[in-house]
């Protein structure tokens, strides 16, 4: 149950009742009520500015309208009180009885609490990571992996059907450069004197790839006569090697893609040339000094973009248009891309190309994952794939584990630059936010183990809501009641950091409750009641951590 949505409906029904009773004109019913969180909890749990927004339409004062509606809203059993405050806000306070009933509902639903189902779920494609297959995944790719997978989890939790996709850039100059780099290392390992490609890949991993291919494909290599053909062969084998490693690292990071889509296949099946033809038919292309240009300035780009070079080779941009056209032709209602920080300028021209092809631009949502600065002892670790000076995703997993890495990548907004503090990430104390959240879950599990040792039967039906009439319990129950709407908002806005922020509020409220109230006592009714509250907290913490791809341990 999304409580915020339910309260919006409650306000709508109040409007309908007021109009039906003749208190307001029929035109009032055309206003869609907005429900917000007040600035401070002392002003209520929810608030609506509907009286302010309708005053001019109704030609009545906001305070008069708010007072008239409050009478209807206040009859709902979920409300303990309603306040009308200047200049016309209606502030609503949830009743303890409703919050108590919601605890039992949380425990009853368990892992399903907070999830939604839809009669017509959207089919969504979310493409993320999509790192070049020229080496191991780096830290920026790891952030995209954590964020993309969490967004996918949230959208599935909200009732949509989501396919995770990885776009493999296995075509073009970078692939040839990879093959030449591997060939140079193979010859070096044979004792030959070679000149390494100036723009080649210098990382130590290239030597590992070279040794692997030389050992496993010696016969195939010896049968290839031309150097260009040998470079192509080595490039393909190097890509296979790198992709296998990327897949292993991602799966250990709890990320599994349904589709690994090869850019090369777009060229091989003629989709790239076909897309160019379609753009030409849409009058989106013109010739300029032997190049084919897309009229991207028609879509607010700063200049027109090259689709085909003067030597006849298609650009990456044209292949990207073909790829996104292919996505929509697969029938997705929405395609979401997560790109790296250096791709921001590409958004306008790609959206323009999709509109030129006749697709609704609203079906494509492109998110930018900002730069990650990995800090070690206060010093920034330099990252450069070609020079081999970078920290890989594999290194990070080995250093701090999957749980901490995934949480740290998601706890800040995707649009924000992220300073990843390894010193903090390695701490096993309450200073580490992951430890703090997991400890709340583990502490509750230990309470239930202790209750069982004492022979205390946990029967939620014997709980007494009177014991929950205290500041700490009420605050905790209010947080728990907002879990479904917080998760739905995070999914709708593609903001997974909101999950981390919400869980931190719950954990802080729980630890305060635990400090102020003894849970297991000789008063069985009080103990069972507090265990019910703890059980609901445990459920919400586990559900939220699962969405983040982080484990919820029973003990620590």
Backbone torsions as a table, in degrees:
resi	resn	phi	psi	omega
1	UNK	NA	121.5	174.7
2	UNK	-86.7	102.9	-173.7
3	UNK	-63.5	-37.7	179.9
4	UNK	-62.1	-41.9	177.3
5	UNK	-65.6	-40.5	179.1
6	UNK	-61.9	-39.4	-179.5
7	UNK	-71.4	-34.2	174.3
8	UNK	-61.5	-40.0	176.8
9	UNK	-66.9	-37.2	178.1
10	UNK	-60.6	-43.8	178.5
11	UNK	-64.6	-39.9	178.1
12	UNK	-61.5	-42.3	178.6
13	UNK	-66.3	-35.5	177.4
14	UNK	-63.1	-41.5	177.1
15	UNK	-61.4	-46.7	-179.9
16	UNK	-59.6	-42.9	-179.6
17	UNK	-65.6	-41.4	-179.3
18	UNK	-65.2	-40.7	177.9
19	UNK	-66.2	-43.3	-180.0
20	UNK	-62.0	-35.6	179.8
21	UNK	-82.1	-0.1	177.6
22	UNK	83.5	9.7	-179.0
23	UNK	-73.5	-28.6	-178.8
24	UNK	-138.9	161.5	179.1
25	UNK	-70.9	159.9	-179.9
26	UNK	-60.3	-27.8	-176.6
27	UNK	-61.7	-21.4	179.3
28	UNK	-59.3	-33.1	-176.4
29	UNK	-66.5	-11.5	-179.9
30	UNK	-81.7	-7.3	-176.2
31	UNK	-90.2	128.7	177.9
32	UNK	-87.2	115.1	-174.8
33	UNK	-69.4	133.3	176.1
34	UNK	-96.9	135.6	177.5
35	UNK	-119.6	130.4	-174.7
36	UNK	-129.2	168.9	170.0
37	UNK	-92.9	129.3	176.2
38	UNK	-61.3	159.7	-179.2
39	UNK	-60.1	-38.7	179.6
40	UNK	-131.3	150.1	-176.0
41	UNK	-65.2	-22.3	179.7
42	UNK	-67.7	-16.5	178.1
43	UNK	-92.9	7.7	177.9
44	UNK	120.0	171.7	177.8
45	UNK	-90.1	-32.6	176.9
46	UNK	-140.8	157.7	-179.9
47	UNK	-145.8	150.0	175.3
48	UNK	-130.6	134.3	177.0
49	UNK	-95.5	22.1	-173.3
50	UNK	-58.7	-33.9	180.0
51	UNK	-66.5	-38.0	178.1
52	UNK	-67.5	-39.8	-175.2
53	UNK	-75.0	-20.1	-176.2
54	UNK	-107.0	-2.9	-174.2
55	UNK	-59.2	-46.6	-178.2
56	UNK	-66.0	-39.0	-179.2
57	UNK	-64.6	-42.7	-176.1
58	UNK	-88.4	-12.7	-177.0
59	UNK	57.2	42.6	176.5
60	UNK	-131.2	158.0	178.6
61	UNK	-71.4	145.4	178.4
62	UNK	-56.3	-39.5	-179.0
63	UNK	-65.2	-37.6	178.6
64	UNK	-66.0	-43.7	179.8
65	UNK	-65.1	-45.9	-178.4
66	UNK	-61.6	-41.8	179.9
67	UNK	-63.8	-40.2	179.5
68	UNK	-65.3	-39.6	-179.7
69	UNK	-75.0	-33.3	-175.9
70	UNK	-58.2	-32.7	-179.9
71	UNK	-61.2	-37.9	-178.5
72	UNK	-77.9	-41.6	-178.7
73	UNK	-63.8	-38.3	-175.1
74	UNK	-68.2	-12.0	179.1
75	UNK	-79.3	-10.0	-179.0
76	UNK	-73.1	132.5	-176.9
77	UNK	-65.2	-15.5	178.2
78	UNK	-76.8	-13.0	-178.1
79	UNK	-98.0	133.4	173.2
80	UNK	-91.6	-33.4	177.9
81	UNK	-161.8	159.2	178.2
82	UNK	-128.4	135.1	177.2
83	UNK	-123.0	136.4	173.1
84	UNK	-106.8	121.2	-176.4
85	UNK	-126.6	149.4	178.4
86	UNK	-63.2	144.8	5.7
87	UNK	-89.4	9.5	179.3
88	UNK	151.3	21.0	177.6
89	UNK	-78.6	144.8	172.0
90	UNK	-108.0	111.5	-178.7
91	UNK	-100.0	134.2	-174.6
92	UNK	-119.6	135.1	-179.7
93	UNK	-115.1	129.3	179.9
94	UNK	-74.6	147.1	179.9
95	UNK	-83.4	147.6	177.3
96	UNK	-62.1	-36.0	179.0
97	UNK	-60.6	-43.4	177.6
98	UNK	-64.5	-43.9	-178.7
99	UNK	-62.1	-38.3	178.1
100	UNK	-65.4	-45.7	178.5
101	UNK	-61.2	-33.9	180.0
102	UNK	-67.6	-31.9	176.2
103	UNK	-57.8	-46.7	-179.6
104	UNK	-64.8	-34.4	178.4
105	UNK	-68.2	-38.6	177.6
106	UNK	-60.4	-48.1	-178.7
107	UNK	-65.5	-37.7	179.6
108	UNK	-64.8	-42.6	-176.4
109	UNK	-78.5	-30.1	177.9
110	UNK	59.4	-124.3	-176.1
111	UNK	-64.4	-16.3	179.6
112	UNK	-88.0	-8.8	-178.0
113	UNK	-65.1	127.2	-179.6
114	UNK	97.8	-16.6	-178.8
115	UNK	-83.4	163.3	-179.1
116	UNK	-130.6	160.6	171.6
117	UNK	-127.8	149.0	-178.5
118	UNK	-125.9	141.6	176.7
119	UNK	-65.2	-37.4	177.7
120	UNK	-127.4	80.2	-179.9
121	UNK	-64.5	146.5	176.5
122	UNK	-76.8	146.9	170.1
123	UNK	-94.5	117.5	-173.6
124	UNK	-121.2	134.6	172.6
125	UNK	-107.7	123.8	175.9
126	UNK	-119.7	116.7	-178.7
127	UNK	-105.6	123.4	-178.6
128	UNK	-149.8	168.2	-171.2
129	UNK	70.8	-78.9	175.6
130	UNK	40.6	43.4	179.3
131	UNK	-73.9	150.2	175.8
132	UNK	-58.5	137.8	-178.0
133	UNK	-82.1	38.3	-177.2
134	UNK	-102.3	4.4	179.8
135	UNK	176.4	-177.5	-180.0
136	UNK	-65.1	159.6	176.5
137	UNK	-68.5	138.1	179.4
138	UNK	-101.4	-169.7	-173.7
139	UNK	-69.4	-37.5	178.2
140	UNK	-63.1	-40.4	177.3
141	UNK	-64.7	-35.2	179.0
142	UNK	-64.6	-38.6	177.4
143	UNK	-64.4	-45.8	178.6
144	UNK	-59.6	-37.2	179.5
145	UNK	-64.0	-47.3	-178.9
146	UNK	-65.1	-45.0	-177.7
147	UNK	-68.7	-47.7	-178.0
148	UNK	-61.6	-44.0	-178.9
149	UNK	-67.1	-37.2	179.0
150	UNK	-67.4	-40.5	175.5
151	UNK	-60.4	-43.1	178.0
152	UNK	-61.5	-43.6	177.5
153	UNK	-59.3	-43.7	-179.3
154	UNK	-63.1	-42.3	-178.2
155	UNK	-69.3	-35.9	174.0
156	UNK	-66.1	-40.6	178.0
157	UNK	-61.8	-30.7	-179.9
158	UNK	-85.4	0.7	172.1
159	UNK	103.8	5.5	178.8
160	UNK	-93.4	165.2	176.5
161	UNK	-101.9	121.0	-171.1
162	UNK	-122.4	130.8	173.2
163	UNK	-110.9	126.4	177.3
164	UNK	-89.6	133.7	-174.9
165	UNK	-134.7	141.6	177.0
166	UNK	-117.6	123.0	179.8
167	UNK	-94.5	116.5	-176.0
168	UNK	-91.5	112.8	179.5
169	UNK	-82.2	73.0	-174.6
170	UNK	-104.9	40.6	-179.0
171	UNK	-148.2	144.4	173.9
172	UNK	108.5	-170.4	-171.9
173	UNK	-62.6	-37.6	-178.1
174	UNK	-62.7	-31.7	179.5
175	UNK	-70.1	-43.6	177.4
176	UNK	-62.0	-40.8	180.0
177	UNK	-64.5	-36.1	176.0
178	UNK	-63.8	-45.1	179.6
179	UNK	-61.4	-41.1	179.5
180	UNK	-68.6	-34.2	177.1
181	UNK	-65.3	-43.1	178.8
182	UNK	-65.1	-41.9	-179.9
183	UNK	-61.4	-40.9	179.1
184	UNK	-62.4	-41.9	-180.0
185	UNK	-68.1	-36.9	177.7
186	UNK	-61.8	-44.2	-179.4
187	UNK	-67.2	-37.2	176.1
188	UNK	-61.0	-43.9	-178.2
189	UNK	-66.7	-19.7	175.8
190	UNK	-89.4	0.8	178.0
191	UNK	90.1	7.8	-179.4
192	UNK	-81.3	153.5	175.7
193	UNK	-93.6	118.8	-175.4
194	UNK	-132.1	155.5	173.7
195	UNK	-98.7	115.5	-176.4
196	UNK	-70.9	140.6	179.6
197	UNK	-54.0	133.0	-175.0
198	UNK	-57.7	-41.2	-179.9
199	UNK	-101.2	22.9	-177.2
200	UNK	-73.6	176.2	179.5
201	UNK	-93.1	117.6	-170.2
202	UNK	-96.2	-6.2	-174.4
203	UNK	-60.5	154.0	-180.0
204	UNK	-61.9	-24.9	-179.3
205	UNK	-63.0	-25.4	179.1
206	UNK	-64.2	-37.6	177.8
207	UNK	-65.0	-37.3	177.9
208	UNK	-64.5	-42.5	178.8
209	UNK	-64.0	-43.4	-179.8
210	UNK	-59.5	-45.7	-179.9
211	UNK	-63.5	-39.9	179.6
212	UNK	-63.5	-48.3	-177.0
213	UNK	-67.8	-42.4	-179.2
214	UNK	-60.2	-34.6	-177.9
215	UNK	-80.1	-43.1	-172.5
216	UNK	-88.2	-20.8	-174.2
217	UNK	-127.7	33.0	-178.5
218	UNK	-60.4	-43.9	-177.7
219	UNK	-64.9	-44.7	-179.2
220	UNK	-63.9	-38.9	-179.2
221	UNK	-66.3	-40.2	-177.8
222	UNK	-68.2	-19.4	-178.3
223	UNK	-87.3	-5.7	-178.1
224	UNK	-96.7	123.9	-173.6
225	UNK	-86.6	-50.0	-174.4
226	UNK	-82.6	147.1	-178.9
227	UNK	-68.7	-37.3	179.5
228	UNK	-62.5	-42.1	178.3
229	UNK	-65.5	-36.9	178.6
230	UNK	-65.7	-41.1	178.3
231	UNK	-61.8	-43.4	179.0
232	UNK	-60.7	-43.9	179.8
233	UNK	-61.9	-47.0	-178.9
234	UNK	-64.8	-36.8	179.3
235	UNK	-63.2	-44.9	-179.4
236	UNK	-64.5	-41.6	179.5
237	UNK	-68.3	-35.6	177.8
238	UNK	-66.6	-39.1	178.2
239	UNK	-64.3	-43.7	177.2
240	UNK	-57.6	-43.3	-179.7
241	UNK	-63.2	-47.5	-177.8
242	UNK	-67.5	-41.0	179.8
243	UNK	-63.8	-38.5	177.8
244	UNK	-61.2	-41.4	178.2
245	UNK	-68.1	-40.6	177.9
246	UNK	-62.9	-41.6	179.9
247	UNK	-63.6	-42.2	179.0
248	UNK	-62.2	-45.5	-178.7
249	UNK	-65.0	-40.7	179.9
250	UNK	-66.4	-41.3	179.1
251	UNK	-65.2	-36.6	175.7
252	UNK	-67.8	-25.0	178.1
253	UNK	-85.4	10.8	-179.8
254	UNK	66.2	31.3	178.5
255	UNK	-120.1	121.7	-179.3
256	UNK	-129.5	123.3	-178.3
257	UNK	-93.2	139.0	174.5
258	UNK	-73.7	-38.0	-174.0
259	UNK	-129.6	133.6	169.0
260	UNK	-112.1	102.6	-170.8
261	UNK	-96.2	124.6	-176.6
262	UNK	-89.4	124.8	174.7
263	UNK	-61.5	-35.4	-178.5
264	UNK	-57.0	-36.0	-178.1
265	UNK	-65.2	-30.1	177.8
266	UNK	-62.0	-40.3	-179.9
267	UNK	-73.5	-41.5	-175.5
268	UNK	-65.9	-34.8	-178.2
269	UNK	-94.2	5.9	174.3
270	UNK	81.9	10.2	-177.1
271	UNK	-66.8	-32.3	-178.9
272	UNK	-66.8	-48.0	179.1
273	UNK	-66.0	-36.0	179.1
274	UNK	-65.0	-38.0	178.7
275	UNK	-66.1	-38.8	176.5
276	UNK	-61.0	-43.1	178.6
277	UNK	-60.1	-42.2	-179.2
278	UNK	-66.2	-38.9	177.5
279	UNK	-66.2	-37.4	177.8
280	UNK	-65.3	-40.6	178.8
281	UNK	-65.5	-28.2	178.6
282	UNK	-85.8	7.6	-179.2
283	UNK	60.8	34.3	179.8
284	UNK	-100.4	3.1	-173.8
285	UNK	-130.9	143.6	172.5
286	UNK	-142.4	160.4	-178.6
287	UNK	-93.5	141.3	178.7
288	UNK	-147.6	106.7	178.6
289	UNK	51.7	46.1	176.7
290	UNK	85.0	-5.1	180.0
291	UNK	-102.9	150.8	172.1
292	UNK	-96.9	123.3	-173.9
293	UNK	-113.4	140.2	174.9
294	UNK	-93.0	136.1	-178.7
295	UNK	-77.4	63.3	-175.9
296	UNK	-73.4	-17.6	175.7
297	UNK	-67.5	-19.0	174.3
298	UNK	-67.4	-14.3	-177.9
299	UNK	-121.0	33.0	173.5
300	UNK	72.0	17.3	171.9
301	UNK	-77.5	158.1	-176.6
302	UNK	-77.8	-18.8	175.4
303	UNK	-158.8	162.0	176.6
304	UNK	-73.2	153.4	-171.8
305	UNK	-117.3	147.7	-179.1
306	UNK	-76.9	130.6	174.1
307	UNK	-101.4	-41.2	178.9
308	UNK	-131.9	127.7	-179.4
309	UNK	-70.4	168.9	-178.9
310	UNK	-69.3	-12.8	175.6
311	UNK	-95.0	7.3	176.2
312	UNK	91.6	-4.2	-178.8
313	UNK	-83.3	131.1	178.2
314	UNK	-70.7	147.5	177.6
315	UNK	-82.2	166.8	175.0
316	UNK	-61.7	-34.2	-179.7
317	UNK	-58.6	-45.1	179.7
318	UNK	-63.8	-41.6	177.9
319	UNK	-62.8	-36.6	-179.9
320	UNK	-67.4	-38.4	175.8
321	UNK	-62.3	-45.0	179.6
322	UNK	-60.9	-39.6	179.9
323	UNK	-63.8	-44.8	-178.3
324	UNK	-73.0	-32.3	172.5
325	UNK	-60.7	-42.6	179.2
326	UNK	-62.6	-38.3	178.1
327	UNK	-58.9	-50.3	-177.6
328	UNK	-66.3	-33.1	178.6
329	UNK	-70.5	-16.0	172.9
330	UNK	-78.6	-4.2	171.7
331	UNK	94.0	19.5	179.1
332	UNK	-76.4	138.5	175.7
333	UNK	-75.6	-30.0	-178.8
334	UNK	-146.5	135.7	173.0
335	UNK	-117.6	128.7	179.1
336	UNK	-116.3	129.6	175.2
337	UNK	-114.8	140.8	170.1
338	UNK	-116.3	115.9	-176.5
339	UNK	-111.8	162.9	178.3
340	UNK	-76.0	170.2	-173.3
341	UNK	-65.0	-19.1	-177.4
342	UNK	-93.8	12.6	-176.8
343	UNK	-113.2	10.5	-173.6
344	UNK	-59.1	-41.7	-178.1
345	UNK	-66.6	-15.3	-177.2
346	UNK	-78.9	-16.8	-173.1
347	UNK	-63.0	-51.6	-174.7
348	UNK	-58.4	-45.8	-176.2
349	UNK	-71.8	-32.8	177.3
350	UNK	-69.7	-43.6	177.0
351	UNK	-60.3	-39.1	177.8
352	UNK	-62.9	-41.6	179.7
353	UNK	-63.9	-39.9	-179.8
354	UNK	-66.9	-38.1	176.6
355	UNK	-65.9	-38.9	178.5
356	UNK	-60.7	-33.6	178.8
357	UNK	-81.4	-2.9	176.2
358	UNK	96.6	9.1	179.8
359	UNK	-92.4	148.0	177.6
360	UNK	-72.2	119.1	-178.5
361	UNK	-60.8	-22.2	-179.9
362	UNK	-70.9	-12.7	178.9
363	UNK	-82.9	-3.0	179.6
364	UNK	-123.0	121.9	179.6
365	UNK	-120.5	116.1	-177.3
366	UNK	-108.4	122.9	179.7
367	UNK	-109.8	143.8	179.2
368	UNK	-107.7	124.5	175.4
369	UNK	-93.2	114.9	-174.8
370	UNK	-73.5	172.4	-173.9
371	UNK	-62.1	145.9	174.4
372	UNK	-109.9	127.9	173.1
373	UNK	-106.6	113.1	179.8
374	UNK	-86.8	118.9	-177.5
375	UNK	-104.7	131.1	177.1
376	UNK	-130.5	114.1	-175.7
377	UNK	54.4	39.7	177.5
378	UNK	80.8	-4.6	-177.9
379	UNK	-105.2	139.8	178.1
380	UNK	-78.0	129.7	178.0
381	UNK	-83.8	123.6	-179.1
382	UNK	-74.8	141.7	-178.5
383	UNK	-126.8	124.0	176.3
384	UNK	-153.3	111.7	-175.3
385	UNK	-64.4	-41.6	-175.5
386	UNK	-69.9	-34.5	-179.4
387	UNK	-86.6	-6.4	179.1
388	UNK	76.5	12.5	180.0
389	UNK	-103.1	74.7	178.9
390	UNK	-149.7	153.6	175.0
391	UNK	-93.7	126.8	-176.1
392	UNK	-88.9	164.4	174.3
393	UNK	-60.2	-37.5	178.2
394	UNK	-61.5	-43.8	178.1
395	UNK	-58.8	-42.8	-176.7
396	UNK	-65.9	-43.8	178.4
397	UNK	-60.0	-44.2	-179.6
398	UNK	-65.5	-32.2	-175.1
399	UNK	-78.6	-44.2	-172.5
400	UNK	-126.7	-7.3	179.1
401	UNK	89.7	163.6	-175.8
402	UNK	-68.7	-45.4	-174.8
403	UNK	-57.8	-50.8	-177.2
404	UNK	-66.2	-43.0	-178.4
405	UNK	-61.4	-48.1	-177.8
406	UNK	-62.9	-43.0	-178.6
407	UNK	-65.0	-46.6	-177.4
408	UNK	-61.2	-35.1	-179.9
409	UNK	-71.3	-26.9	-174.5
410	UNK	-97.0	-18.0	-169.8
411	UNK	-71.9	-11.4	175.6
412	UNK	-115.0	152.4	178.6
413	UNK	-55.2	143.1	-178.9
414	UNK	-60.5	-30.3	-178.2
415	UNK	-77.8	-8.3	-177.0
416	UNK	-94.6	142.5	170.3
417	UNK	-65.6	142.0	-174.4
418	UNK	-115.8	120.4	170.4
419	UNK	-93.5	106.3	-176.6
420	UNK	-88.2	106.3	-175.0
421	UNK	-88.4	98.9	-179.3
422	UNK	-63.1	-33.6	-179.8
423	UNK	-61.5	-45.2	178.0
424	UNK	-69.2	-39.9	-176.9
425	UNK	-61.9	-29.0	-177.4
426	UNK	-87.6	-7.0	-179.2
427	UNK	-75.5	136.6	175.3
428	UNK	-106.9	68.1	-179.2
429	UNK	-150.5	175.7	-177.8
430	UNK	-65.9	-12.9	175.1
431	UNK	-66.1	-30.9	178.4
432	UNK	-82.1	116.5	-175.5
433	UNK	-60.0	-32.6	179.0
434	UNK	-66.1	-46.5	177.7
435	UNK	-59.1	-41.8	-178.1
436	UNK	-61.5	-44.7	179.7
437	UNK	-68.9	-47.8	-178.1
438	UNK	-64.3	-33.4	-179.9
439	UNK	-65.9	-34.2	176.6
440	UNK	-60.7	-45.2	179.1
441	UNK	-65.6	-46.1	-178.4
442	UNK	-64.2	-38.4	-180.0
443	UNK	-62.1	-40.9	178.6
444	UNK	-65.3	-42.1	177.6
445	UNK	-60.3	-38.1	179.2
446	UNK	-68.0	-33.0	176.6
447	UNK	-62.1	-42.2	179.8
448	UNK	-68.6	-35.3	176.4
449	UNK	-65.9	-40.5	179.6
450	UNK	-67.3	-39.3	177.8
451	UNK	-61.7	-39.8	178.8
452	UNK	-65.8	-39.5	177.4
453	UNK	-60.5	-36.0	-178.8
454	UNK	-81.2	-2.0	179.5
455	UNK	78.3	19.7	-178.1
456	UNK	-87.7	119.6	179.6
457	UNK	-82.0	126.4	-180.0
458	UNK	-91.5	106.4	179.6
459	UNK	-127.6	97.8	-176.5
460	UNK	-55.1	-26.9	-178.3
461	UNK	-67.3	-18.3	180.0
462	UNK	-95.2	7.6	178.8
463	UNK	-71.0	154.1	-178.5
464	UNK	-123.0	113.3	-176.2
465	UNK	-62.0	-16.5	179.8
466	UNK	-60.6	-30.8	-179.3
467	UNK	-71.0	-14.9	-177.6
468	UNK	-95.0	5.8	-179.2
469	UNK	-84.4	63.9	177.4
470	UNK	-144.8	159.9	-172.1
471	UNK	-57.9	-44.2	-175.6
472	UNK	-68.4	-42.4	-179.4
473	UNK	-67.6	-42.4	-178.3
474	UNK	-64.1	-44.2	178.7
475	UNK	-60.0	-43.4	-179.3
476	UNK	-64.0	-44.2	-179.8
477	UNK	-63.9	-36.2	179.1
478	UNK	-66.5	-40.7	176.0
479	UNK	-60.5	-45.8	-177.5
480	UNK	-62.3	-36.8	-178.8
481	UNK	-66.8	-23.7	-177.3
482	UNK	-90.2	-2.0	-177.2
483	UNK	-56.4	-48.1	-178.0
484	UNK	-60.1	-43.8	-177.5
485	UNK	-70.8	-34.0	177.7
486	UNK	-65.3	-40.7	-179.9
487	UNK	-70.5	-37.9	178.5
488	UNK	-66.2	-41.2	177.1
489	UNK	-63.6	-42.0	179.8
490	UNK	-61.9	-38.5	178.6
491	UNK	-68.9	-46.8	-176.1
492	UNK	-63.3	-37.2	-176.3
493	UNK	-96.3	1.7	-178.3
494	UNK	53.5	50.0	-178.5
495	UNK	-126.2	78.1	-176.3
496	UNK	-65.3	-20.2	178.6
497	UNK	-62.9	-20.7	178.5
498	UNK	-66.3	-28.1	176.4
499	UNK	-65.4	-47.1	179.7
500	UNK	-62.1	-42.5	179.5
501	UNK	-62.9	-44.0	-179.7
502	UNK	-63.5	-47.0	-179.0
503	UNK	-61.1	-35.4	177.9
504	UNK	-63.7	-39.9	177.4
505	UNK	-63.1	-42.4	179.3
506	UNK	-63.9	-45.9	-178.9
507	UNK	-63.1	-41.8	178.7
508	UNK	-63.3	-42.6	179.1
509	UNK	-65.7	-37.9	179.4
510	UNK	-67.3	-46.3	-178.6
511	UNK	-62.2	-33.9	176.4
512	UNK	-68.2	-43.9	176.7
513	UNK	-58.8	-45.6	-178.1
514	UNK	-62.0	-37.2	180.0
515	UNK	-69.3	-37.0	-174.3
516	UNK	-87.0	-19.1	-173.2
517	UNK	-131.6	130.0	173.6
518	UNK	-80.5	126.1	-170.3
519	UNK	-89.8	-45.6	-179.9
520	UNK	-99.5	110.5	-178.6
521	UNK	-136.1	-176.6	176.5
522	UNK	-75.0	-15.9	176.8
523	UNK	-81.9	96.9	-172.9
524	UNK	-61.9	-41.4	-178.2
525	UNK	-62.5	-41.5	179.3
526	UNK	-67.3	-42.1	-179.2
527	UNK	-61.8	-44.5	-179.7
528	UNK	-64.7	-39.2	179.0
529	UNK	-63.0	-45.3	179.1
530	UNK	-68.1	-33.1	175.9
531	UNK	-65.6	-36.1	176.6
532	UNK	-61.4	-45.2	177.7
533	UNK	-61.2	-44.6	179.5
534	UNK	-63.6	-37.9	179.9
535	UNK	-63.4	-40.0	177.9
536	UNK	-66.1	-39.5	176.9
537	UNK	-63.3	-43.9	179.3
538	UNK	-58.8	-41.8	179.7
539	UNK	-62.8	-47.1	-178.4
540	UNK	-66.3	-42.3	178.9
541	UNK	-62.0	-43.9	-179.4
542	UNK	-64.6	-43.3	-179.7
543	UNK	-64.4	-42.3	179.9
544	UNK	-67.5	-44.0	179.0
545	UNK	-63.7	-37.0	177.8
546	UNK	-62.0	-40.5	177.5
547	UNK	-61.7	-33.6	178.7
548	UNK	-80.0	-7.2	-176.3
549	UNK	76.2	24.2	-178.7
550	UNK	-112.1	142.3	-178.0
551	UNK	-75.6	154.5	175.8
552	UNK	-116.2	89.3	-173.8
553	UNK	-70.3	148.3	177.3
554	UNK	-79.2	-25.0	178.5
555	UNK	-151.6	154.3	-178.6
556	UNK	-137.9	NA	NA
